[in-house]
């Protein structure tokens, strides 16, 4: 007996009556069964957001065929939308510098099946993690970045992303600022992680600065990359309690744990099509 095929529909459009009815009716007509449905009406912007996961009894049905059939509905409601095969794992390139905690975490989750992405390559401006990446049988690209070659380095980066057909780029503590043009080209498909002390604790050793100020909460923020440094739409944040007895090293270790977990959540939700852009914010259907 053939198994049902699973798909995910996501959309955003001006709010009006009949959107859910049109989508559910479309699926009923094609013998599809809705497994999960979540919606949000942003009344401030008069925008409607929807995510539906559904199964098709017709095993020959494809995302392309659904796209073609759904287009008139999308046009009628002025939707920004997509339908994807739920089993599709986005081709992903991870970028890292010399702090490897997030890279280690992502690779382990990917290898053990906890992260629904297809990691195609790792790019770094240093060679520190070449052996680690090789142990996962993933291509490693060393792209040095200096003050006098930033433009050339980004050309090489974009070449690698095109070569790997990257749908998602993860900056796993990649300590180089991408140019405005590259940030625009990666709009909505590049995720960065940083400590939540910004803008309070900028520059080197933020956890040491936090220790000096006696902070009681530390955290991390995962967000989409934009031309405005560390100000892109936020996907996920996390915090942990801190106290006076913690050394700077203990704070750093705790902070890196939070960074790893928050980044992994953001990548997972993006890969599962649970994150929809809403201007400078996001809608996250967890």
C-alpha positions in Angstrom: 0.0 0.0 0.0 1.6 3.4 -1.0 2.4 5.9 1.7 0.9 9.4 1.7 3.1 12.2 0.5 3.6 15.1 2.9 3.8 18.7 1.9 3.9 22.1 3.6 2.1 25.2 2.5 3.2 28.6 3.9 1.8 32.0 2.9 1.6 35.6 3.9 -0.9 38.1 2.4 -3.2 41.0 3.1 -5.9 39.9 5.5 -9.4 39.3 4.2 -12.2 36.8 4.5 -11.9 33.4 2.9 -8.2 32.7 3.0 -8.4 29.6 5.2 -11.5 28.4 3.4 -9.8 28.7 0.0 -6.7 26.8 1.1 -8.6 24.0 2.9 -11.0 23.7 0.0 -8.1 23.4 -2.4 -6.7 20.5 -0.4 -10.0 18.8 0.0 -10.5 18.8 -3.7 -7.2 16.9 -4.1 -7.9 14.3 -1.4 -5.4 15.9 1.0 -5.6 15.6 4.7 -4.4 18.5 6.9 -2.1 17.3 9.7 -1.2 20.6 11.3 -2.4 24.2 10.7 -1.3 27.4 12.4 -2.3 31.0 11.5 -1.7 34.5 12.7 -3.4 37.8 11.9 -1.1 40.8 12.4 -3.7 43.4 13.0 -1.1 46.2 13.2 -0.1 45.5 9.6 -3.3 43.9 8.4 -1.3 40.8 7.3 -2.3 37.2 7.5 0.2 34.3 7.9 -0.5 30.6 7.5 1.4 27.3 7.7 -0.3 24.0 6.8 1.3 20.6 6.7 -0.8 18.1 4.8 -0.7 14.6 3.3 -1.8 13.7 -0.2 -3.3 10.2 -0.8 -2.3 10.4 -4.4 1.3 9.2 -4.3 2.0 10.7 -7.7 1.2 14.3 -6.7 4.2 16.6 -6.7 5.0 20.0 -5.2 5.3 21.3 -8.8 1.8 20.2 -9.7 0.4 21.7 -6.5 2.2 24.9 -7.3 0.7 25.2 -10.7 -2.8 24.4 -9.4 -2.6 26.7 -6.4 -1.3 29.7 -8.4 -4.8 31.2 -9.2 -5.7 31.2 -5.5 -2.4 32.8 -4.6 -2.9 35.5 -7.3 -6.4 36.2 -6.0 -5.3 36.8 -2.5 -1.9 38.5 -3.4 0.0 35.8 -1.5 3.7 35.4 -0.9 3.7 31.7 -0.7 5.3 28.3 -1.2 4.5 24.6 -1.2 7.3 22.2 -0.6 7.7 18.5 -0.1 7.9 18.0 3.7 10.8 15.6 3.2 13.0 18.1 1.4 16.0 19.2 3.5 17.4 22.6 2.5 20.9 22.6 1.2 23.0 24.3 3.9 26.4 25.9 4.1 27.8 26.6 7.6 30.3 29.4 8.2 32.6 29.6 11.2 35.7 31.4 12.5 37.7 30.2 15.5 34.9 29.5 18.1 33.6 26.1 17.3 30.9 25.3 19.9 28.0 26.1 17.5 29.6 24.2 14.7 30.2 21.1 16.8 26.6 21.2 18.0 25.1 21.7 14.5 27.2 18.8 13.0 26.3 16.5 15.8 22.6 17.3 15.6 22.8 16.9 11.8 24.6 13.5 12.0 22.1 12.1 14.5 19.1 13.2 12.5 17.9 15.9 14.9 18.5 18.7 12.4 16.5 18.5 9.1 19.0 20.1 6.8 21.5 18.9 4.2 24.9 20.3 5.2 26.8 20.6 2.0 29.9 22.4 3.1 31.6 24.4 5.8 33.4 27.7 5.0 35.9 29.4 7.4 38.4 32.2 7.3 40.7 30.0 9.4 41.8 26.3 9.2 41.1 25.4 12.8 38.2 23.1 12.1 39.4 21.4 9.0 39.9 18.0 10.7 36.6 18.2 12.5 34.7 18.8 9.3 36.6 16.2 7.5 35.6 13.6 10.1 32.0 14.3 9.1 32.9 13.8 5.4 31.9 17.3 4.5 33.8 19.6 2.2 35.8 22.4 4.0 36.6 25.6 2.3 39.2 27.9 3.7 38.5 31.5 2.5 40.9 33.9 4.3 39.6 37.4 4.9 42.0 40.3 5.3 41.5 44.1 5.2 42.8 44.1 1.6 40.8 41.2 0.2 37.3 41.4 1.6 35.7 41.9 -1.8 37.6 38.9 -3.3 36.7 36.7 -0.3 33.0 37.4 -0.7 33.2 36.6 -4.4 34.6 33.3 -3.5 32.0 32.8 -0.8 29.2 33.5 -3.2 30.8 31.1 -5.7 30.8 28.3 -3.1 27.2 29.0 -2.2 26.2 28.8 -5.8 28.2 25.7 -6.4 26.5 24.0 -3.4 23.1 25.4 -4.4 22.8 26.6 -0.8 19.2 27.5 0.3 20.4 28.3 3.8 23.5 29.8 5.2 24.3 29.5 8.9 26.8 31.9 10.5 27.9 29.7 13.5 30.1 32.4 15.1 31.5 33.6 11.9 33.4 36.7 13.0 33.4 38.7 9.8 30.9 41.3 8.7 29.2 40.5 5.4 28.9 43.4 2.9 25.5 45.1 2.4 25.3 43.6 -1.1 25.9 40.0 0.1 23.5 40.5 3.0 20.8 41.6 0.5 21.5 38.6 -1.7 21.1 36.3 1.3 17.9 37.9 2.4 15.7 35.5 4.4 18.1 32.6 4.1 21.1 33.5 6.3 20.9 33.0 10.1 23.4 34.5 12.5 23.9 33.9 16.3 25.2 36.4 18.8 25.2 37.0 22.5 22.2 39.0 23.7 24.5 41.6 25.4 24.5 43.6 22.2 24.4 46.6 22.2 25.2 46.7 25.9 28.5 44.8 25.6 30.1 45.2 22.2 33.6 44.2 21.1 35.9 41.6 22.5 35.1 39.3 25.4 31.5 40.3 26.1 31.1 37.7 28.8 34.1 39.2 30.7 32.4 42.6 30.3 29.2 41.1 31.6 31.0 39.6 34.6 32.5 43.1 35.4 28.9 44.5 35.5 27.6 41.7 37.6 24.8 40.6 35.2 22.1 38.3 36.4 20.9 37.0 33.0 22.9 36.0 30.0 21.5 34.9 26.7 21.8 34.6 22.9 19.8 35.7 19.9 19.4 34.0 16.5 18.3 36.3 13.7 18.3 36.7 9.9 21.2 38.5 8.4 20.6 42.0 7.1 22.7 44.9 6.1 22.1 46.4 9.5 24.6 44.6 11.7 23.0 42.3 14.3 19.6 44.0 13.8 17.9 41.5 11.5 14.5 39.8 12.2 14.8 37.7 15.4 13.9 34.0 15.1 14.7 32.8 18.7 16.3 33.9 21.9 17.3 32.2 25.1 18.5 33.2 28.6 20.1 31.6 31.6 20.4 32.8 35.2 23.8 34.0 36.4 25.1 35.0 39.8 27.9 36.7 41.7 29.8 33.4 42.2 30.3 32.7 38.5 33.8 33.4 37.1 34.2 34.9 33.6 35.0 31.4 32.3 31.9 30.0 33.8 29.8 32.7 32.2 31.5 32.1 28.9 30.7 28.4 29.1 27.1 29.0 30.0 26.7 31.6 27.3 28.1 29.2 24.6 25.7 26.6 25.7 22.8 29.0 25.2 24.2 30.1 21.8 24.3 26.5 20.6 20.8 25.7 21.6 19.3 28.9 20.3 21.0 28.6 16.9 20.0 25.0 16.5 16.3 25.8 17.2 16.4 28.7 14.7 17.9 26.5 12.0 15.4 23.6 12.7 12.4 25.9 12.6 13.6 27.6 9.4 14.2 24.2 7.8 10.7 23.1 8.8 9.2 26.2 7.2 8.0 27.5 10.5 9.5 31.0 10.2 7.8 33.6 8.1 9.2 37.1 7.6 7.0 40.0 8.7 8.9 43.2 7.9 11.6 43.5 10.6 10.0 40.8 12.7 9.2 37.1 12.2 6.2 34.9 12.7 7.3 31.6 14.2 4.9 28.7 14.2 6.6 26.4 16.7 
